[in-house]
Amino acid sequence: MHSVRDSGQDKSTGHAVNKAVVISKHILIAVPVEVCFDVIEKQLEQPAEWDMLIRHAWPVSTERRRVGAMSRALVNFGGCIFHSSAVITKYDHNRALSWVLTGYPEFCVSWSLEPRQDGTVVGLTLAWKAPERVLSRLLGKIMLGRQVASDLKKTLTRLKSVVEDSISLTKSRQIIS
């Protein structure tokens, strides 16, 4: 899903302000929510092979699993690599995790987890500040949006594979023992 959301209008001009491009993807993973969250919450502590967004992370905060915890990170955004700080803005154990990139480009990554009888629906949303100019915003939405949407889909597919394979391996080891 691609969208440009207005977060308000300037009353004097009627123009929209604070435009953000928001892309969301979801996937069903056939494991309990606790297993998914455990893997996702380590994202800002160590690089994960499944993650298309974070290439490397260096935790700064000593207590990492809380709102306000910070890591320095190399982040892939639309095929470009940026070095910045990531700060956790939402930490709801086994339900949701969000962080913002504080440098350029400004963007927010949000994870949502919904337990279901057949596994966990994992949602991944990336929102970034759109350029002020209409043409730049439109080009950014179309060109950058496609790359980001592809990266989010790959991230979720890889996460599903890693998590489901680890559960299968654990079950196989239990059977052998």
Backbone as JSON, one array per atom type, in Angstrom:
{
  "sequence": "MHSVRDSGQDKSTGHAVNKAVVISKHILIAVPVEVCFDVIEKQLEQPAEWDMLIRHAWPVSTERRRVGAMSRALVNFGGCIFHSSAVITKYDHNRALSWVLTGYPEFCVSWSLEPRQDGTVVGLTLAWKAPERVLSRLLGKIMLGRQVASDLKKTLTRLKSVVEDSISLTKSRQIIS",
  "N": [[0.85, -1.16, 0.0], [0.68, 2.13, -0.93], [0.81, 5.51, 0.03], [0.2, 9.04, 0.29], [0.09, 11.03, 2.99], [-1.64, 13.7, 4.49], [-0.84, 15.66, 7.23], [-2.15, 17.78, 8.15], [-3.51, 21.13, 7.55], [-2.42, 24.34, 6.51], [-4.0, 27.0, 7.88], [-4.08, 29.59, 6.9], [-3.25, 29.48, 4.22], [-4.35, 27.2, 3.18], [-2.87, 25.13, 2.22], [-1.48, 21.84, 2.33], [0.46, 20.6, 5.04], [3.47, 19.12, 6.38], [3.79, 16.65, 4.85], [3.85, 13.17, 4.36], [5.23, 10.21, 3.09], [3.93, 7.04, 3.09], [4.4, 3.62, 3.43], [3.17, 0.38, 3.66], [3.42, -3.07, 4.5], [2.35, -6.46, 4.92], [2.55, -9.75, 6.41], [1.84, -13.21, 6.89], [3.14, -15.22, 9.35], [3.96, -18.43, 10.28], [4.34, -18.93, 13.14], [4.43, -18.49, 16.75], [3.63, -15.26, 18.19], [5.53, -14.39, 20.06], [7.95, -15.48, 19.24], [8.41, -14.22, 16.78], [8.57, -11.5, 17.63], [10.81, -11.58, 19.27], [12.9, -11.93, 17.45], [12.63, -9.64, 15.81], [12.99, -7.5, 17.64], [15.7, -7.47, 18.1], [16.79, -6.17, 16.04], [17.95, -3.57, 16.1], [20.24, -4.06, 17.46], [22.03, -5.9, 16.46], [23.27, -6.8, 13.23], [20.99, -8.2, 10.91], [20.51, -10.88, 8.71], [18.14, -11.08, 7.33], [17.13, -8.54, 7.14], [16.43, -5.84, 5.12], [16.62, -3.17, 5.56], [18.27, -2.27, 7.77], [21.66, -2.25, 7.75], [23.82, -2.41, 9.43], [24.28, -2.21, 12.98], [25.03, -0.37, 15.93], [24.64, -0.52, 19.19], [23.93, 2.14, 21.44], [22.71, 2.83, 23.83], [22.65, 1.43, 27.1], [20.58, 0.0, 28.27], [18.52, -1.58, 26.24], [15.99, -2.4, 25.31], [13.59, -0.58, 25.28], [11.58, 2.42, 25.22], [13.21, 5.21, 23.89], [15.72, 4.11, 23.81], [18.81, 3.97, 22.03], [20.56, 3.48, 18.97], [23.39, 3.55, 16.82], [23.33, 3.45, 13.32], [23.73, 1.87, 10.11], [21.81, 2.43, 7.42], [19.72, 1.24, 4.86], [18.05, 2.99, 2.5], [15.89, 3.11, 0.06], [17.82, 2.09, -1.68], [20.08, 3.56, -1.17], [22.73, 4.1, 1.17], [22.76, 5.21, 4.48], [24.2, 6.79, 7.35], [23.25, 7.05, 10.61], [21.41, 7.94, 13.62], [19.24, 5.79, 15.39], [16.28, 5.81, 17.16], [14.27, 4.27, 19.57], [10.81, 4.62, 19.58], [8.44, 3.49, 20.24], [7.63, 0.76, 22.23], [6.11, -2.03, 22.71], [5.85, -4.84, 24.15], [5.83, -7.86, 22.38], [3.84, -6.9, 20.69], [4.17, -4.38, 19.31], [6.66, -2.3, 17.75], [8.54, 0.55, 17.22], [10.75, 2.82, 15.56], [12.66, 5.8, 15.01], [14.61, 7.4, 12.54], [17.02, 9.69, 13.17], [18.62, 11.41, 11.7], [19.41, 12.45, 8.36], [17.91, 10.6, 5.75], [14.81, 11.71, 7.22], [12.94, 9.32, 8.74], [10.48, 6.86, 9.77], [10.17, 3.66, 11.16], [7.87, 1.13, 11.65], [6.78, -1.68, 13.37], [4.25, -4.11, 13.6], [2.53, -6.61, 15.4], [0.29, -9.21, 15.27], [-1.33, -11.65, 16.95], [-2.54, -14.77, 15.75], [-4.57, -17.68, 15.28], [-3.32, -19.36, 13.47], [-0.73, -18.46, 13.44], [1.27, -15.53, 13.23], [0.45, -12.28, 12.25], [2.52, -10.11, 10.76], [3.25, -6.77, 10.49], [4.81, -4.21, 8.62], [5.76, -0.95, 8.43], [6.87, 1.9, 6.74], [7.57, 5.25, 6.96], [8.25, 8.38, 5.55], [9.47, 11.74, 5.41], [8.21, 13.74, 2.95], [9.49, 15.55, 0.08], [9.12, 19.14, -0.19], [8.36, 20.34, -2.63], [5.94, 19.83, -5.15], [6.38, 18.3, -7.55], [8.8, 17.0, -6.93], [7.94, 15.55, -4.71], [6.04, 13.87, -5.89], [7.65, 12.41, -7.73], [9.38, 11.22, -5.88], [7.57, 9.65, -4.47], [6.74, 7.84, -6.43], [9.14, 6.72, -7.68], [11.08, 6.24, -5.56], [9.33, 5.12, -3.78], [8.59, 2.67, -4.98], [10.98, 1.19, -4.79], [11.35, 1.14, -2.0], [8.99, -0.19, -1.21], [9.47, -2.67, -2.39], [11.78, -3.42, -0.93], [10.66, -3.62, 1.66], [8.87, -5.74, 1.3], [10.69, -7.8, 0.65], [12.13, -7.86, 3.07], [10.15, -8.74, 4.9], [9.54, -11.25, 3.77], [12.01, -12.57, 3.97], [12.31, -12.5, 6.76], [10.16, -14.14, 7.52], [11.02, -16.59, 6.42], [13.44, -17.06, 7.87], [12.5, -17.16, 10.55], [10.51, -19.19, 10.49], [12.05, -21.34, 9.55], [13.87, -21.61, 11.68], [12.21, -22.47, 13.72], [11.35, -24.91, 12.64], [13.79, -26.29, 12.57], [14.39, -26.4, 15.3], [12.26, -28.04, 16.17], [12.91, -30.38, 14.76], [15.31, -31.09, 15.98], [14.38, -31.7, 18.53], [12.85, -33.95, 18.02], [14.82, -35.77, 17.19], [16.35, -36.01, 19.5]],
  "CA": [[0.0, 0.0, 0.0], [1.4, 3.4, -0.99], [-0.07, 6.66, 0.21], [0.75, 10.29, 0.79], [-0.87, 11.48, 3.99], [-1.51, 15.06, 5.0], [-1.03, 15.69, 8.67], [-2.86, 19.01, 8.49], [-3.5, 22.2, 6.57], [-2.13, 25.69, 6.98], [-5.29, 27.68, 7.82], [-4.0, 30.84, 6.13], [-3.08, 29.23, 2.79], [-5.1, 26.01, 2.75], [-1.94, 24.13, 1.73], [-1.15, 20.75, 3.26], [1.79, 20.68, 5.65], [4.0, 17.87, 6.94], [3.46, 15.5, 4.02], [4.66, 11.99, 4.59], [4.96, 9.06, 2.24], [3.78, 5.9, 3.99], [4.27, 2.34, 2.75], [2.95, -0.71, 4.61], [3.33, -4.44, 4.0], [2.01, -7.43, 5.97], [2.76, -11.15, 6.04], [1.49, -14.18, 7.92], [4.25, -16.1, 9.68], [3.37, -19.56, 11.0], [4.98, -19.14, 14.45], [3.82, -17.62, 17.76], [4.03, -13.86, 18.19], [6.73, -14.21, 20.89], [9.12, -15.85, 18.43], [8.61, -13.13, 15.81], [9.0, -10.29, 18.31], [12.17, -11.79, 19.75], [13.82, -11.71, 16.32], [12.51, -8.25, 15.36], [13.51, -6.53, 18.61], [17.16, -7.46, 18.05], [17.15, -5.47, 14.8], [18.82, -2.42, 16.35], [21.37, -4.49, 18.28], [22.99, -6.65, 15.64], [22.76, -6.9, 11.86], [20.24, -9.41, 10.61], [20.55, -11.22, 7.3], [16.82, -10.92, 6.74], [16.73, -7.14, 7.16], [16.86, -5.04, 3.97], [16.72, -1.77, 5.96], [19.43, -1.99, 8.62], [22.84, -2.99, 7.31], [24.66, -2.64, 10.62], [23.83, -1.42, 14.12], [25.89, -0.28, 17.09], [23.85, 0.01, 20.3], [24.51, 3.21, 22.25], [22.08, 2.72, 25.15], [22.96, 0.19, 27.82], [19.3, -0.7, 28.36], [18.14, -1.44, 24.83], [14.62, -2.77, 24.97], [12.7, 0.39, 25.89], [11.44, 3.69, 24.5], [14.35, 6.1, 24.11], [16.98, 3.42, 23.54], [19.37, 4.47, 20.79], [21.65, 2.79, 18.28], [23.9, 4.13, 15.57], [22.98, 2.45, 12.32], [23.85, 2.04, 8.66], [20.46, 2.14, 6.98], [19.43, 1.25, 3.44], [16.79, 3.68, 2.22], [15.71, 3.24, -1.37], [19.03, 1.73, -2.4], [21.19, 4.39, -0.7], [23.11, 3.78, 2.53], [22.93, 6.38, 5.32], [24.67, 6.54, 8.71], [22.52, 7.95, 11.48], [20.97, 7.38, 14.89], [17.88, 5.26, 15.43], [15.76, 5.89, 18.53], [13.0, 3.56, 19.73], [9.74, 5.53, 19.97], [7.35, 2.67, 20.78], [8.04, -0.59, 22.58], [4.99, -2.73, 23.33], [6.36, -6.21, 24.06], [5.06, -8.84, 21.6], [2.75, -6.27, 19.94], [4.57, -3.3, 18.4], [7.97, -1.7, 17.93], [8.79, 1.62, 16.25], [11.94, 3.63, 15.77], [12.85, 6.88, 14.05], [15.97, 7.76, 12.14], [17.07, 11.1, 13.56], [19.37, 12.22, 10.74], [18.82, 12.48, 7.03], [16.57, 11.16, 5.65], [13.97, 11.48, 8.39], [11.87, 8.36, 8.53], [10.03, 6.06, 10.9], [9.87, 2.26, 10.88], [6.95, 0.59, 12.65], [6.43, -3.1, 13.3], [3.07, -4.5, 14.37], [2.38, -8.07, 15.45], [-1.06, -9.6, 15.66], [-1.42, -13.11, 17.08], [-3.68, -15.48, 15.17], [-4.53, -19.11, 15.58], [-2.4, -20.01, 12.54], [0.58, -17.82, 13.48], [1.35, -14.11, 13.57], [0.47, -11.32, 11.14], [3.55, -9.1, 11.01], [3.14, -5.6, 9.64], [5.99, -3.35, 8.56], [5.41, 0.33, 7.82], [7.95, 2.88, 6.66], [7.06, 6.58, 6.6], [9.32, 9.38, 5.47], [9.08, 13.11, 5.09], [8.26, 13.99, 1.51], [9.99, 16.88, -0.28], [8.09, 20.19, -0.22], [7.9, 20.62, -3.99], [4.96, 18.85, -5.62], [6.99, 17.39, -8.51], [9.76, 16.17, -6.19], [7.17, 14.64, -3.87], [5.44, 12.87, -6.78], [8.73, 11.54, -8.2], [9.82, 10.44, -4.72], [6.55, 8.64, -4.17], [6.72, 6.81, -7.48], [10.42, 6.03, -7.88], [11.6, 5.76, -4.29], [8.27, 4.28, -3.21], [8.68, 1.31, -5.54], [12.15, 0.54, -4.21], [11.08, 0.91, -0.58], [7.98, -1.25, -1.13], [10.17, -3.92, -2.7], [12.64, -3.74, 0.22], [9.8, -4.06, 2.76], [8.38, -7.08, 0.95], [11.83, -8.73, 0.8], [12.42, -7.97, 4.5], [9.15, -9.61, 5.52], [9.7, -12.61, 3.23], [13.21, -13.13, 4.6], [12.0, -12.71, 8.18], [9.31, -15.34, 7.56], [11.86, -17.75, 6.15], [14.37, -17.26, 8.99], [11.78, -17.53, 11.76], [9.88, -20.5, 10.31], [13.13, -22.34, 9.46], [14.45, -21.84, 13.0], [11.24, -23.28, 14.46], [11.41, -26.26, 12.06], [15.06, -26.88, 13.01], [14.23, -26.7, 16.72], [11.38, -29.22, 16.28], [13.65, -31.54, 14.26], [16.29, -31.47, 17.01], [13.64, -32.3, 19.62], [12.46, -35.29, 17.58], [16.04, -36.6, 17.15], [16.8, -36.25, 20.89]],
  "C": [[0.9, 1.23, 0.0], [0.4, 4.51, -0.73], [0.73, 7.88, 0.61], [-0.3, 10.82, 1.74], [-0.58, 12.92, 4.37], [-1.72, 15.0, 6.5], [-1.69, 16.99, 9.1], [-2.8, 20.01, 7.37], [-3.14, 23.51, 7.26], [-3.42, 26.49, 6.79], [-5.24, 28.94, 6.95], [-3.9, 30.58, 4.63], [-3.91, 28.07, 2.28], [-4.2, 24.91, 2.23], [-1.68, 23.06, 2.79], [0.27, 20.95, 3.79], [2.17, 19.31, 6.18], [3.57, 16.63, 6.14], [4.4, 14.35, 4.35], [4.26, 10.92, 3.59], [4.97, 7.85, 3.17], [3.57, 4.64, 3.16], [4.17, 1.25, 3.81], [2.86, -2.04, 3.88], [3.03, -5.35, 5.19], [2.28, -8.83, 5.45], [2.32, -12.03, 7.21], [2.68, -15.11, 8.11], [3.72, -17.18, 10.62], [4.15, -19.92, 12.27], [4.29, -18.21, 15.45], [4.42, -16.22, 17.73], [5.32, -13.64, 18.97], [8.01, -14.5, 20.11], [9.44, -14.74, 17.43], [9.18, -11.89, 16.5], [10.44, -10.4, 18.78], [13.2, -11.52, 18.65], [13.81, -10.23, 15.9], [13.16, -7.28, 16.33], [15.03, -6.46, 18.64], [17.7, -6.67, 16.86], [18.11, -4.3, 15.03], [20.01, -2.75, 17.23], [22.44, -5.18, 17.46], [22.42, -6.76, 14.23], [22.06, -8.24, 11.66], [20.26, -9.66, 9.11], [19.23, -10.96, 6.6], [16.44, -9.46, 6.52], [17.3, -6.36, 5.98], [17.09, -3.57, 4.37], [17.99, -1.47, 6.74], [20.58, -2.89, 8.19], [23.77, -3.32, 8.47], [24.14, -1.75, 11.74], [24.83, -1.51, 15.25], [25.08, 0.3, 18.23], [24.62, 1.07, 21.09], [23.98, 3.09, 23.68], [22.44, 1.39, 25.8], [21.7, -0.65, 28.01], [18.61, -0.52, 27.01], [16.67, -1.66, 24.53], [13.63, -1.88, 25.7], [12.61, 1.63, 24.99], [12.62, 4.59, 24.88], [15.69, 5.44, 23.87], [17.49, 3.83, 22.15], [20.49, 3.57, 20.28], [22.13, 3.67, 17.15], [23.66, 3.05, 14.52], [23.38, 2.88, 10.92], [22.53, 1.55, 8.1], [20.36, 2.24, 5.47], [18.07, 1.91, 3.25], [16.7, 3.91, 0.73], [16.96, 2.97, -2.18], [20.24, 2.57, -2.03], [21.45, 4.06, 0.77], [23.38, 5.09, 3.3], [23.4, 5.94, 6.7], [23.98, 7.54, 9.61], [22.21, 7.29, 12.81], [19.53, 6.93, 14.77], [17.45, 5.24, 16.89], [14.41, 5.18, 18.59], [11.96, 4.53, 20.28], [8.53, 4.78, 20.53], [7.88, 1.27, 21.03], [6.91, -1.22, 23.38], [5.27, -4.22, 23.14], [5.35, -7.16, 23.4], [3.9, -8.23, 20.8], [3.23, -5.25, 18.9], [5.95, -2.77, 18.77], [8.15, -0.66, 16.83], [10.08, 2.33, 16.6], [12.01, 4.69, 14.69], [14.33, 7.04, 13.76], [16.08, 9.26, 12.34], [17.84, 11.98, 12.6], [18.64, 12.3, 9.42], [18.92, 11.11, 6.41], [15.77, 10.85, 6.91], [12.93, 10.44, 8.02], [11.62, 7.53, 9.78], [9.71, 4.65, 10.41], [8.99, 1.74, 12.01], [6.64, -0.86, 12.35], [5.17, -3.32, 14.13], [2.95, -6.02, 14.3], [1.0, -8.39, 16.0], [-1.14, -11.12, 15.74], [-2.7, -13.64, 16.43], [-3.53, -16.95, 15.48], [-3.5, -19.83, 14.71], [-1.02, -19.35, 12.49], [0.49, -16.37, 13.9], [1.31, -13.28, 12.28], [1.46, -10.24, 11.54], [3.38, -7.99, 10.0], [4.4, -4.77, 9.74], [5.61, -2.1, 7.79], [6.63, 1.25, 7.85], [7.33, 4.2, 6.2], [8.23, 7.55, 6.56], [8.76, 10.71, 5.02], [9.27, 13.33, 3.59], [8.83, 15.38, 1.24], [8.83, 17.88, -0.38], [7.53, 20.42, -1.62], [7.02, 19.48, -4.5], [5.59, 17.84, -6.57], [7.99, 16.46, -7.82], [9.03, 15.13, -5.35], [6.58, 13.51, -4.72], [6.5, 11.89, -7.29], [9.25, 10.65, -7.06], [8.85, 9.34, -4.39], [6.6, 7.5, -5.18], [8.02, 6.03, -7.51], [10.95, 5.43, -6.58], [10.6, 4.81, -3.63], [8.32, 2.85, -3.7], [9.84, 0.55, -4.92], [11.91, 0.19, -2.74], [10.05, -0.21, -0.41], [8.6, -2.61, -1.41], [11.05, -4.36, -1.54], [11.82, -4.24, 1.41], [9.28, -5.47, 2.52], [9.48, -8.13, 1.13], [12.16, -8.94, 2.27], [11.44, -8.92, 5.17], [9.27, -11.06, 5.05], [10.9, -13.3, 3.85], [12.99, -13.42, 6.08], [11.17, -13.98, 8.34], [10.14, -16.6, 7.39], [12.77, -18.07, 7.33], [13.63, -17.79, 10.22], [11.15, -18.92, 11.62], [10.92, -21.61, 10.2], [13.72, -22.64, 10.83], [13.5, -22.68, 13.86], [11.26, -24.72, 13.96], [12.66, -26.99, 12.54], [14.98, -27.28, 14.49], [13.36, -27.94, 16.93], [12.1, -30.48, 15.82], [14.64, -32.03, 15.31], [15.59, -32.15, 18.18], [13.23, -33.74, 19.27], [13.65, -36.23, 17.62], [16.48, -36.95, 18.57], [15.96, -37.23, 21.54]]
}
